Amino acid sequence: MKPGTYTGEGWGFDWIEPIRVNVTVSDKELLKIEVIDKDINREEPLILKAAEDKLIPRIIEHQSISVDGITGATGSSNGIKAATEDALKKAMLAAGTDESAIKNFYKTTAKKTDTTETINVDVLVVGMGGAGCAAATSAAEAQKAAGVPVSVLAIDKAGKYGGTAANCGEPFGINAPRYKEAFNNGEDYTEVESLYDDWINNFAKGDAKEDLVRLFLEESGKTIDWLYFDHGFLLNNPLPGFGENTWRVKYQYVYHSNREEGRDYGKEDIPFRSEAVGSYFDNIVKDFTEMGGKYMLETNAYELIYDDTADKVVGVKASGYDGTEYIIYAKAVILATGGFAGNPEMEEKYLSNEHYPLKAPWKIWGMSQNTGDMIQSAIDNGAGTYNIDMVPIIHFKTTTQFLREYPVHYRDGVDERTGKQNTWSLNDVPMILGLNSSAMQVGREGKRCYNEAGIFEFWKSGPDWFTIYGEDNIADLAKNGFAGEKGTYMSSTRVYGQGGYPKGIPIPEIYEVLDKAIEKGYVYKADTLEELAEKIGVPAQNLVSEVEKYNRFCETGVDEDFGKPAKNLISLGEKGPYYAINACSVAYATCGGLDVDTNLNVLKEDGISVMNGVYAAGNDSSGVLYSNRDAYAQYGGVALGWAFTSGRLAGQNAVKYILENN
């Protein structure tokens, strides 16, 4: 290579700006990698930092861009590696070397195969998301309060802590006692018994464990106080949840763009969402370690150690990123691994088709490292489950594929999550069409499954669906564009979108855009509905009859099947060609998991006997709150609230168990 510094770029998790790096080289070695342009880069800051801090030193140490990516930061890792390769090729070309010599930077890095370490600890917490951080900190506090040495170890397979909880919005809590004294003149925010009655009878319909729901409602407010006053989480006054819910229970994380007017947060410089929430997790982990707690990242627990003679869990087996095997013996183990949404095989095995077509892999936005290994290990050792077959936690929807062929344009305004300038692009047009609540959507049987304009109804078709259009719809968009006031924008999903598209302007390129999406394999086109049905793999008779019926509903203004509002009924017209756009639900996590009692002890298959020495918190056990006949609760922040509350209680109970039995 020609010695010097070269700039390279590669796509990471974000779809708007690539990751850019400056790479400094000698004639034969890679000397330095620096991520640049962070002011415009849109990777999640905490995730990117994990990749920077851990991946870059390993690339340089091994002189290889084929080192393993950082678990929990896979997208950012891939972007850094691609950008580094781009820069190295430039350095080679500058020296007159063919870029195929890049193969010399693809070296196999040997891992330890004969190193085993044994660790002994009182409390082992597996997972460091919201539930795990809460459990570890609570356990350390309990030991400190009892006057015994703090002996708590938390591990996580990712290269960062925070998990999915660092990408959520607000924890659920009921009338936090200290908080309401400080900010609401001691008055309750919500009426508890009406909420409990609605939860048990209207939402869960008798399927939830009533004692666990009651425990959650009683303890969640104390958890809010604990987070806010004891561990540096800034939280706003509670708001109602989704739909018609009026109970004020979701305490939003405070970040730059949602600060309450007139509120003194004790600090002026509050960053945008990702960085703000990351700082809250820094606070609680700092408190944990200052008490004497320890943690290990990039450490993957894969099996419980079960003592059959003593009939209890006594530890776990785990492996480090470098191949080191760990035997970790513990007097109590707390599972807080975030569910199994990152494991398609477990989704196929445990999700159910009894009420809805759920048994399939689901697209995930959350932590793909949440593979459920420890849930499965607990089941293998006789643990029972509760609502493990229910629908995952779904908030977002998107298309199954995406375009990048068109430029991304900047526009006024700032994205609340990243603090970066807002954008728009033609790339998002197929996505906007696929998610359109006024269009007709059909499942894998070619039939409508829900009110397309309803709140969180789309999961009822299973992991994906097809949004159907006729030529009249597309021709109208080409001539008039999306309905609405000029200067405003149709939104695309913030998960995978590129900022949306302007309203009120023609889209003459729409046929070209759809053709590109057809090439990508997520948009289908056919002259007749029968041909379209064949292409998307649904029964032709079903699709034809559903379109005829839907068009009739559009004419009468009455959706006789699902009650979709008349304003959202847009006819497909009477002529082809017809289009189908493959869209899908996006899951945060699974929420059904292990069965637990009010101590958060894992229960055996009989649902009564305790599996001694092991507890389950967060999404590893939250199925106890729900029904497998419906989706995740819409009260607001339930999963995150359960993570923090169940984790806090599990930590306390694990220490109590140890003090009483050891």
Secondary structure per residue as TSV (DSSP state, phi and psi in degrees):
chain	resnum	aa	ss	phi	psi
A	1	M	-	360.0	156.6
A	2	K	-	-84.7	117.7
A	3	P	S	-55.3	142.8
A	4	G	E	151.4	-168.3
A	5	T	E	-117.6	131.2
A	6	Y	E	-127.8	146.7
A	7	T	E	-101.6	132.1
A	8	G	E	-129.2	161.9
A	9	E	E	-141.1	151.9
A	10	G	E	-156.7	149.8
A	11	W	-	-79.5	131.0
A	12	G	-	-104.4	-134.1
A	13	F	S	-75.5	-35.1
A	14	D	-	-74.7	150.0
A	15	W	S	-105.1	3.0
A	16	I	S	-108.8	-46.7
A	17	E	S	-123.9	134.2
A	18	P	-	-74.3	162.8
A	19	I	E	-77.5	133.6
A	20	R	E	-117.5	139.0
A	21	V	E	-132.4	150.4
A	22	N	E	-101.5	125.7
A	23	V	E	-117.2	123.9
A	24	T	E	-102.7	132.2
A	25	V	E	-132.3	155.1
A	26	S	-	-95.4	-162.7
A	27	D	S	-69.5	-26.1
A	28	K	S	-134.6	-1.0
A	29	E	-	-129.0	151.9
A	30	L	E	-91.2	119.5
A	31	L	E	-102.2	-35.8
A	32	K	E	-155.2	142.5
A	33	I	E	-129.8	128.4
A	34	E	E	-132.3	125.1
A	35	V	E	-75.6	128.7
A	36	I	E	-118.9	178.2
A	37	D	-	55.3	40.2
A	38	K	T	-69.6	-17.1
A	39	D	T	-70.3	-22.2
A	40	I	T	-114.3	-14.6
A	41	N	-	-65.3	141.6
A	42	R	-	-116.1	17.1
A	43	E	S	-63.7	152.5
A	44	E	-	-60.6	121.1
A	45	P	H	-54.2	-43.3
A	46	L	H	-68.2	-36.8
A	47	I	H	-70.5	-43.7
A	48	L	H	-61.1	-41.3
A	49	K	H	-62.2	-39.7
A	50	A	H	-60.2	-40.7
A	51	A	H	-68.1	-42.2
A	52	E	H	-60.4	-49.9
A	53	D	H	-69.1	-32.4
A	54	K	H	-107.0	-40.2
A	55	L	H	-75.2	-48.0
A	56	I	H	-58.2	-46.4
A	57	P	H	-59.3	-32.8
A	58	R	H	-73.6	-37.6
A	59	I	H	-59.6	-44.9
A	60	I	H	-69.8	-42.8
A	61	E	H	-59.4	-44.5
A	62	H	H	-94.4	-3.0
A	63	Q	T	50.5	45.1
A	64	S	-	-146.0	133.9
A	65	I	S	-96.9	10.9
A	66	S	-	-105.1	14.4
A	67	V	S	-63.6	156.7
A	68	D	-	-62.1	141.3
A	69	G	-	-68.4	167.2
A	70	I	-	-85.3	121.7
A	71	T	T	-59.4	134.3
A	72	G	T	87.8	-7.3
A	73	A	-	-141.6	39.2
A	74	T	H	-63.3	-46.3
A	75	G	H	-60.8	-47.6
A	76	S	H	-64.9	-37.6
A	77	S	H	-61.2	-45.8
A	78	N	H	-62.7	-38.0
A	79	G	H	-64.2	-42.7
A	80	I	H	-64.1	-42.0
A	81	K	H	-66.2	-42.1
A	82	A	H	-65.3	-40.2
A	83	A	H	-67.2	-38.0
A	84	T	H	-65.2	-42.9
A	85	E	H	-60.8	-42.4
A	86	D	H	-57.6	-45.0
A	87	A	H	-68.4	-40.1
A	88	L	H	-63.2	-39.0
A	89	K	H	-63.4	-37.3
A	90	K	H	-63.9	-39.6
A	91	A	H	-65.9	-35.7
A	92	M	H	-68.5	-46.0
A	93	L	H	-62.4	-35.7
A	94	A	H	-64.7	-24.8
A	95	A	T	-95.6	2.5
A	96	G	T	81.6	13.9
A	97	T	-	-93.3	137.2
A	98	D	-	-64.4	138.2
A	99	E	G	-67.0	-10.5
A	100	S	G	-64.4	-16.5
A	101	A	G	-66.5	-4.5
A	102	I	G	-57.9	-20.2
A	103	K	G	-57.8	-24.6
A	104	N	G	-70.0	-14.0
A	105	F	G	-101.8	13.9
A	106	Y	-	-112.1	83.8
A	107	K	-	-111.6	142.0
A	108	T	-	-76.3	126.9
A	109	T	-	-100.1	122.3
A	110	A	-	-70.1	141.2
A	111	K	-	-110.5	156.2
A	112	K	-	-66.3	130.7
A	113	T	S	-119.3	-8.4
A	114	D	S	-126.4	20.8
A	115	T	-	-111.0	119.7
A	116	T	E	-126.9	131.4
A	117	E	E	-117.8	140.1
A	118	T	E	-107.6	131.9
A	119	I	E	-124.4	137.4
A	120	N	E	-118.1	133.1
A	121	V	E	-152.6	156.6
A	122	D	E	-73.0	-57.8
A	123	V	E	-117.3	126.6
A	124	L	E	-112.5	125.6
A	125	V	E	-109.4	122.3
A	126	V	E	-100.9	107.6
A	127	G	-	112.6	137.2
A	128	M	-	-128.6	40.9
A	129	G	S	-83.1	-153.0
A	130	G	H	-60.8	-46.6
A	131	A	H	-65.3	-43.6
A	132	G	H	-68.5	-42.7
A	133	C	H	-64.4	-39.3
A	134	A	H	-65.4	-44.4
A	135	A	H	-63.6	-45.8
A	136	A	H	-63.7	-44.3
A	137	T	H	-67.6	-42.7
A	138	S	H	-63.1	-41.1
A	139	A	H	-63.5	-42.8
A	140	A	H	-62.4	-41.6
A	141	E	H	-62.1	-41.9
A	142	A	H	-65.1	-40.4
A	143	Q	H	-66.8	-42.1
A	144	K	H	-61.7	-43.2
A	145	A	H	-65.2	-30.7
A	146	A	H	-82.4	-5.0
A	147	G	T	76.2	22.2
A	148	V	S	-109.8	156.9
A	149	P	-	-59.6	139.9
A	150	V	-	-73.2	121.7
A	151	S	-	-136.6	76.5
A	152	V	E	-129.3	128.8
A	153	L	E	-121.7	130.0
A	154	A	E	-113.3	137.6
A	155	I	E	-129.2	154.4
A	156	D	-	-149.4	141.0
A	157	K	S	-73.0	-19.8
A	158	A	S	-77.8	167.3
A	159	G	S	-89.3	10.3
A	160	K	S	-148.7	160.7
A	161	Y	S	-102.0	167.8
A	162	G	-	113.9	-36.6
A	163	G	G	51.3	-151.6
A	164	T	G	-63.7	-28.0
A	165	A	G	-61.6	-25.1
A	166	A	G	-81.1	-6.4
A	167	N	G	-112.9	9.1
A	168	C	-	-95.5	-174.8
A	169	G	-	-113.6	-38.0
A	170	E	-	-161.3	138.4
A	171	P	-	-88.0	143.2
A	172	F	B	-72.5	139.9
A	173	G	-	-158.5	149.8
A	174	I	S	-112.2	112.0
A	175	N	-	46.0	56.8
A	176	A	-	-51.0	118.2
A	177	P	H	-57.8	-53.2
A	178	R	H	-69.5	-36.8
A	179	Y	H	-64.2	-45.1
A	180	K	H	-69.5	-29.4
A	181	E	H	-65.8	-38.9
A	182	A	H	-77.0	-32.6
A	183	F	H	-127.1	-2.1
A	184	N	S	-140.2	28.8
A	185	N	T	54.0	30.0
A	186	G	T	77.8	0.8
A	187	E	-	-82.2	145.2
A	188	D	-	-65.6	148.8
A	189	Y	S	-87.9	-26.7
A	190	T	S	-150.1	159.8
A	191	E	-	-93.2	117.1
A	192	V	H	-73.3	-46.1
A	193	E	H	-66.5	-35.7
A	194	S	H	-66.5	-36.1
A	195	L	H	-66.7	-45.0
A	196	Y	H	-59.4	-45.4
A	197	D	H	-62.4	-41.7
A	198	D	I	-65.3	-42.4
A	199	W	I	-59.8	-50.2
A	200	I	I	-72.2	-43.8
A	201	N	I	-95.9	-37.3
A	202	N	I	-95.8	-42.8
A	203	F	I	-82.7	-63.0
A	204	A	S	-80.3	-19.8
A	205	K	T	52.2	40.0
A	206	G	T	86.6	-2.3
A	207	D	-	-86.6	-22.4
A	208	A	S	-77.7	161.4
A	209	K	-	-84.9	110.3
A	210	E	H	-60.7	-36.4
A	211	D	H	-69.1	-30.7
A	212	L	H	-74.3	-38.7
A	213	V	H	-62.2	-45.0
A	214	R	H	-61.3	-43.7
A	215	L	H	-58.4	-44.8
A	216	F	H	-60.8	-47.4
A	217	L	H	-63.9	-36.6
A	218	E	H	-74.2	-33.1
A	219	E	H	-99.8	-18.1
A	220	S	H	-65.0	-35.7
A	221	G	H	-65.2	-39.1
A	222	K	H	-63.1	-33.7
A	223	T	H	-66.8	-40.6
A	224	I	H	-57.9	-46.8
A	225	D	H	-58.8	-44.5
A	226	W	I	-60.9	-43.9
A	227	L	I	-67.2	-45.6
A	228	Y	I	-73.9	-52.3
A	229	F	I	-87.4	-26.8
A	230	D	I	-102.8	-24.2
A	231	H	H	-134.3	18.6
A	232	G	-	76.4	18.2
A	233	F	-	-84.5	120.3
A	234	L	-	-84.8	127.3
A	235	L	B	-134.8	139.5
A	236	N	-	-83.6	170.0
A	237	N	-	-59.5	143.3
A	238	P	-	-66.5	146.5
A	239	L	E	-119.1	162.4
A	240	P	E	-69.2	162.4
A	241	G	-	-82.6	-139.4
A	242	F	S	-100.4	161.0
A	243	G	T	64.2	-130.7
A	244	E	T	-92.8	7.0
A	245	N	-	-66.3	132.8
A	246	T	-	-115.5	-5.6
A	247	W	-	-71.7	128.8
A	248	R	E	-87.3	98.3
A	249	V	E	-133.8	-11.4
A	250	K	E	-102.3	113.5
A	251	Y	-	-93.3	100.3
A	252	Q	-	-69.0	139.4
A	253	Y	B	-52.7	140.0
A	254	V	-	-88.5	130.6
A	255	Y	-	-141.9	-178.1
A	256	H	G	-53.8	-42.4
A	257	S	G	-96.9	2.2
A	258	N	G	-123.2	22.6
A	259	R	-	-64.9	137.5
A	260	E	-	-78.7	135.5
A	261	E	T	-61.5	131.2
A	262	G	T	81.3	-2.3
A	263	R	-	-84.5	131.7
A	264	D	-	-96.3	109.7
A	265	Y	-	-91.2	1.0
A	266	G	S	82.8	1.8
A	267	K	-	-156.7	144.6
A	268	E	S	-91.6	-36.3
A	269	D	-	-92.3	90.1
A	270	I	-	-105.7	117.9
A	271	P	-	-73.3	179.6
A	272	F	-	-70.9	172.8
A	273	R	H	-51.4	-55.1
A	274	S	H	-60.4	-46.2
A	275	E	H	-69.6	-37.9
A	276	A	H	-61.3	-49.3
A	277	V	H	-65.7	-37.6
A	278	G	H	-58.9	-37.8
A	279	S	H	-67.0	-31.3
A	280	Y	H	-66.6	-39.6
A	281	F	H	-70.3	-33.2
A	282	D	H	-58.5	-40.1
A	283	N	H	-61.6	-49.9
A	284	I	H	-71.1	-34.0
A	285	V	H	-69.5	-36.6
A	286	K	H	-62.2	-44.9
A	287	D	H	-60.6	-40.9
A	288	F	H	-61.6	-49.1
A	289	T	H	-70.7	-32.1
A	290	E	H	-67.0	-24.6
A	291	M	T	-80.8	-8.6
A	292	G	T	111.8	-0.3
A	293	G	-	-70.1	154.6
A	294	K	E	-129.1	154.9
A	295	Y	E	-143.2	155.3
A	296	M	E	-133.3	120.6
A	297	L	S	-91.5	170.4
A	298	E	S	52.4	38.5
A	299	T	E	-126.9	110.1
A	300	N	E	-99.4	107.7
A	301	A	E	-77.0	131.8
A	302	Y	E	-128.6	-9.0
A	303	E	E	-156.3	134.8
A	304	L	E	-75.0	146.2
A	305	I	E	-99.8	114.4
A	306	Y	E	-113.1	124.2
A	307	D	E	-90.2	102.7
A	308	D	T	-63.8	-36.6
A	309	T	T	-64.9	-46.0
A	310	A	T	-85.3	-9.4
A	311	D	T	55.8	54.3
A	312	K	E	-158.5	159.0
A	313	V	E	-79.7	134.1
A	314	V	E	-123.9	8.2
A	315	G	E	155.5	-165.5
A	316	V	E	-142.1	159.9
A	317	K	E	-102.0	139.5
A	318	A	E	-145.6	164.0
A	319	S	E	-133.7	142.5
A	320	G	E	-89.7	167.3
A	321	Y	T	-61.8	-26.9
A	322	D	T	-90.7	5.8
A	323	G	S	96.9	-6.3
A	324	T	-	-64.0	131.8
A	325	E	E	-93.5	138.9
A	326	Y	E	-120.9	132.4
A	327	I	E	-107.5	109.5
A	328	I	E	-110.4	109.2
A	329	Y	E	-90.3	135.1
A	330	A	E	-142.7	149.8
A	331	K	E	-78.8	-21.1
A	332	A	E	-151.9	138.4
A	333	V	E	-118.6	131.4
A	334	I	E	-113.0	120.1
A	335	L	E	-90.8	122.1
A	336	A	-	-143.5	56.1
A	337	T	-	-95.0	1.2
A	338	G	-	87.6	12.0
A	339	G	-	90.8	-161.9
A	340	F	S	-133.5	29.8
A	341	A	T	-67.1	-17.2
A	342	G	T	-89.1	12.8
A	343	N	-	-127.1	93.0
A	344	P	H	-56.8	-34.3
A	345	E	H	-66.2	-40.6
A	346	M	H	-69.4	-34.4
A	347	E	H	-63.0	-42.8
A	348	E	H	-63.7	-36.4
A	349	K	H	-77.1	-44.0
A	350	Y	H	-103.7	-28.9
A	351	L	S	-69.5	154.4
A	352	S	-	-115.4	150.2
A	353	N	-	-104.0	11.9
A	354	E	S	-62.7	-43.2
A	355	H	S	-108.1	-34.8
A	356	Y	S	-144.8	159.2
A	357	P	S	-78.0	81.0
A	358	L	-	-99.8	-20.9
A	359	K	-	-75.2	85.9
A	360	A	S	-174.5	163.2
A	361	P	-	-67.3	143.8
A	362	W	-	-117.6	140.3
A	363	K	E	-61.9	140.3
A	364	I	E	-120.0	136.1
A	365	W	S	-123.4	107.6
A	366	G	S	161.4	-141.7
A	367	M	-	-107.6	108.5
A	368	S	T	-69.6	-12.1
A	369	Q	T	-76.3	-4.5
A	370	N	-	-79.9	79.6
A	371	T	-	-98.9	1.9
A	372	G	-	72.3	17.7
A	373	D	H	-56.9	-42.4
A	374	M	H	-77.6	-29.4
A	375	I	H	-61.9	-46.4
A	376	Q	H	-64.1	-39.4
A	377	S	H	-64.0	-39.3
A	378	A	H	-63.5	-43.1
A	379	I	H	-61.8	-42.6
A	380	D	H	-60.9	-26.5
A	381	N	T	-96.0	12.8
A	382	G	T	102.7	8.1
A	383	A	B	-71.9	148.2
A	384	G	-	-90.9	163.6
A	385	T	E	-121.3	165.0
A	386	Y	E	-143.7	115.4
A	387	N	S	54.5	32.0
A	388	I	T	-65.6	-17.2
A	389	D	T	-89.6	4.1
A	390	M	S	-83.1	167.1
A	391	V	-	-60.7	142.5
A	392	P	-	-63.6	172.8
A	393	I	E	-75.8	113.3
A	394	I	E	-117.5	124.3
A	395	H	E	-125.3	-29.9
A	396	F	E	-111.8	162.5
A	397	K	E	-142.1	156.2
A	398	T	E	-158.7	-171.6
A	399	T	E	-98.6	160.0
A	400	T	S	-72.6	-22.5
A	401	Q	S	-135.8	176.7
A	402	F	-	-145.5	160.2
A	403	L	-	-101.7	148.1
A	404	R	-	-132.7	9.2
A	405	E	S	-71.0	-23.2
A	406	Y	S	-106.7	154.9
A	407	P	-	-67.3	156.3
A	408	V	E	-102.8	128.7
A	409	H	E	-107.1	145.1
A	410	Y	E	-90.4	148.7
A	411	R	E	-141.7	175.3
A	412	D	E	-65.4	153.3
A	413	G	E	99.8	163.8
A	414	V	E	-126.1	137.0
A	415	D	-	-71.4	127.5
A	416	E	T	-65.7	-27.5
A	417	R	T	-77.3	-44.0
A	418	T	T	-106.0	-19.8
A	419	G	-	77.4	10.2
A	420	K	-	-94.4	160.0
A	421	Q	E	-64.2	141.9
A	422	N	E	-66.5	159.1
A	423	T	E	-139.1	173.1
A	424	W	E	-153.9	158.5
A	425	S	E	-163.0	148.1
A	426	L	G	-60.1	-24.4
A	427	N	G	-56.1	-26.7
A	428	D	G	-86.8	-6.9
A	429	V	H	-59.7	-48.1
A	430	P	H	-60.9	-35.5
A	431	M	H	-65.2	-44.9
A	432	I	H	-59.0	-42.1
A	433	L	H	-64.9	-40.8
A	434	G	H	-66.0	-27.7
A	435	L	T	-100.7	2.9
A	436	N	-	-61.6	117.8
A	437	S	T	-73.9	-11.7
A	438	S	T	-92.2	-7.3
A	439	A	S	-90.9	167.1
A	440	M	E	-86.6	133.0
A	441	Q	E	-126.0	136.2
A	442	V	E	-127.9	150.1
A	443	G	-	-87.3	-166.3
A	444	R	T	-68.8	-11.2
A	445	E	T	-96.2	4.2
A	446	G	S	78.8	13.6
A	447	K	S	-119.8	151.9
A	448	R	-	-65.8	146.9
A	449	C	-	-122.2	-8.2
A	450	Y	S	-168.0	172.4
A	451	N	-	-76.8	109.3
A	452	E	T	-60.5	-23.4
A	453	A	T	-93.8	2.6
A	454	G	S	-75.6	164.2
A	455	I	T	-83.8	121.5
A	456	F	T	53.1	40.6
A	457	E	-	-92.5	-20.6
A	458	F	G	-65.3	-20.8
A	459	W	G	-67.1	-15.9
A	460	K	G	-67.8	-14.3
A	461	S	G	-87.9	-0.1
A	462	G	-	97.2	-162.6
A	463	P	S	-64.0	-24.2
A	464	D	E	-148.2	173.1
A	465	W	E	-157.0	177.2
A	466	F	E	-123.3	129.6
A	467	T	E	-98.1	127.3
A	468	I	E	-107.7	136.8
A	469	Y	E	-133.0	151.2
A	470	G	-	-104.2	171.0
A	471	E	H	-59.5	-35.8
A	472	D	H	-58.8	-39.7
A	473	N	H	-63.4	-45.7
A	474	I	H	-70.4	-40.8
A	475	A	H	-61.9	-37.2
A	476	D	H	-65.2	-39.8
A	477	L	H	-66.7	-39.2
A	478	A	H	-61.3	-37.5
A	479	K	H	-85.0	-40.4
A	480	N	H	-118.4	-17.3
A	481	G	-	77.6	-169.4
A	482	F	S	-74.9	137.6
A	483	A	S	-64.6	140.9
A	484	G	S	141.5	173.0
A	485	E	-	-74.2	134.4
A	486	K	T	-60.0	143.1
A	487	G	T	94.3	-9.0
A	488	T	-	-108.8	171.0
A	489	Y	E	-134.0	141.4
A	490	M	E	-71.5	135.7
A	491	S	-	-94.1	146.7
A	492	S	-	-109.6	169.4
A	493	T	-	-63.4	135.2
A	494	R	T	-70.4	-13.2
A	495	V	T	-70.5	-48.2
A	496	Y	T	-127.7	2.1
A	497	G	-	-80.0	173.3
A	498	Q	-	-121.7	30.7
A	499	G	S	107.6	-8.7
A	500	G	-	95.9	-162.7
A	501	Y	E	-149.4	145.8
A	502	P	E	-63.8	146.4
A	503	K	S	-89.2	157.6
A	504	G	S	75.0	15.3
A	505	I	S	-129.8	141.7
A	506	P	-	-58.5	154.2
A	507	I	-	-123.1	72.5
A	508	P	T	-62.9	-20.7
A	509	E	T	-82.7	2.6
A	510	I	H	-61.8	-34.3
A	511	Y	H	-68.0	-39.5
A	512	E	H	-64.8	-42.6
A	513	V	H	-61.6	-45.4
A	514	L	H	-65.5	-35.5
A	515	D	H	-61.5	-39.8
A	516	K	H	-66.8	-37.6
A	517	A	H	-69.0	-32.8
A	518	I	H	-63.2	-41.9
A	519	E	H	-61.4	-34.9
A	520	K	H	-73.8	-18.6
A	521	G	T	93.6	16.5
A	522	Y	S	-120.6	1.3
A	523	V	E	-124.6	140.2
A	524	Y	E	-125.1	146.2
A	525	K	E	-135.8	138.8
A	526	A	E	-154.2	153.4
A	527	D	S	-71.5	-30.3
A	528	T	S	-127.2	161.1
A	529	L	H	-66.2	-35.1
A	530	E	H	-62.5	-42.9
A	531	E	H	-68.0	-39.0
A	532	L	H	-62.7	-41.9
A	533	A	H	-59.2	-41.4
A	534	E	H	-63.2	-41.4
A	535	K	H	-66.6	-35.8
A	536	I	H	-95.3	-1.8
A	537	G	T	76.5	36.4
A	538	V	S	-120.0	157.4
A	539	P	-	-61.5	124.8
A	540	A	H	-60.8	-41.5
A	541	Q	H	-60.5	-40.1
A	542	N	H	-63.9	-47.5
A	543	L	H	-63.8	-44.7
A	544	V	H	-60.9	-46.3
A	545	S	H	-68.2	-34.7
A	546	E	H	-68.1	-40.5
A	547	V	H	-63.9	-43.5
A	548	E	H	-60.2	-43.6
A	549	K	H	-67.5	-42.7
A	550	Y	H	-63.5	-43.1
A	551	N	H	-60.1	-36.1
A	552	R	H	-66.9	-41.0
A	553	F	H	-60.1	-38.9
A	554	C	H	-63.8	-37.6
A	555	E	H	-67.9	-41.4
A	556	T	H	-85.7	-19.4
A	557	G	T	77.9	13.3
A	558	V	-	-128.6	115.8
A	559	D	-	-86.9	100.1
A	560	E	T	-72.9	-16.5
A	561	D	T	-91.1	-44.8
A	562	F	T	-130.9	0.9
A	563	G	-	72.1	28.2
A	564	K	-	-64.4	134.8
A	565	P	-	-59.0	147.2
A	566	A	G	-58.1	-36.0
A	567	K	G	-65.0	-19.6
A	568	N	G	-101.1	8.3
A	569	L	-	-97.0	103.4
A	570	I	-	-115.4	118.8
A	571	S	-	-66.0	149.6
A	572	L	-	-81.4	-10.5
A	573	G	-	83.1	-175.6
A	574	E	S	-114.5	8.7
A	575	K	-	-140.5	155.7
A	576	G	S	-92.2	-179.2
A	577	P	-	-69.5	158.9
A	578	Y	E	-110.5	152.7
A	579	Y	E	-126.8	145.8
A	580	A	E	-129.5	129.2
A	581	I	E	-111.8	123.5
A	582	N	E	-82.3	110.4
A	583	A	E	-115.1	168.2
A	584	C	E	-153.0	158.5
A	585	S	E	-77.8	152.8
A	586	V	E	-122.4	122.7
A	587	A	E	-97.3	138.4
A	588	Y	E	-71.9	-47.0
A	589	A	E	-170.4	166.3
A	590	T	-	-78.8	157.8
A	591	C	-	-126.7	-15.7
A	592	G	-	-84.0	145.9
A	593	G	E	-165.1	-131.1
A	594	L	E	-77.8	150.1
A	595	D	-	-82.0	137.2
A	596	V	B	-137.0	160.7
A	597	D	-	-99.9	-171.4
A	598	T	T	-72.6	-8.1
A	599	N	T	-90.6	-0.4
A	600	L	-	69.8	11.3
A	601	N	E	-63.7	135.7
A	602	V	E	-68.5	136.1
A	603	L	E	-100.2	154.1
A	604	K	B	-77.4	179.6
A	605	E	T	-59.2	-26.4
A	606	D	T	-74.4	-7.9
A	607	G	S	74.4	7.6
A	608	I	S	-125.9	-49.9
A	609	S	S	-71.9	139.5
A	610	V	E	-85.2	136.9
A	611	M	E	-87.1	100.3
A	612	N	E	-62.0	139.9
A	613	G	E	87.1	2.1
A	614	V	E	-136.9	137.6
A	615	Y	E	-126.0	157.5
A	616	A	E	-135.4	129.8
A	617	A	-	-129.0	166.1
A	618	G	G	64.1	-144.6
A	619	N	G	-70.5	-5.2
A	620	D	G	-74.2	-13.9
A	621	S	T	-141.8	5.1
A	622	S	G	-73.6	-6.5
A	623	G	G	-59.4	-19.6
A	624	V	G	-65.2	-16.5
A	625	L	G	-92.3	-10.6
A	626	Y	S	-120.4	-171.9
A	627	S	-	-122.6	141.3
A	628	N	T	-82.2	4.4
A	629	R	T	-98.1	-0.4
A	630	D	S	-146.7	-179.4
A	631	A	-	-90.0	177.1
A	632	Y	S	-50.2	146.1
A	633	A	-	-64.2	148.1
A	634	Q	-	-107.6	19.2
A	635	Y	S	-69.3	-24.7
A	636	G	S	112.3	115.4
A	637	G	S	70.7	19.5
A	638	V	H	-64.2	-46.3
A	639	A	H	-61.6	-44.6
A	640	L	H	-70.3	-39.9
A	641	G	H	-61.7	-41.9
A	642	W	H	-65.3	-37.9
A	643	A	H	-58.1	-53.2
A	644	F	H	-67.7	-42.6
A	645	T	H	-70.6	-48.7
A	646	S	H	-65.5	-36.4
A	647	G	H	-63.6	-45.9
A	648	R	H	-59.3	-46.0
A	649	L	H	-69.1	-39.1
A	650	A	H	-62.4	-39.9
A	651	G	H	-61.5	-45.0
A	652	Q	H	-62.4	-46.3
A	653	N	H	-68.9	-33.3
A	654	A	H	-64.4	-42.6
A	655	V	H	-67.1	-40.5
A	656	K	H	-59.7	-43.8
A	657	Y	H	-60.0	-43.7
A	658	I	H	-65.0	-45.0
A	659	L	H	-64.2	-32.3
A	660	E	H	-84.2	-22.6
A	661	N	H	-120.4	-1.8
A	662	N	-	-126.8	360.0
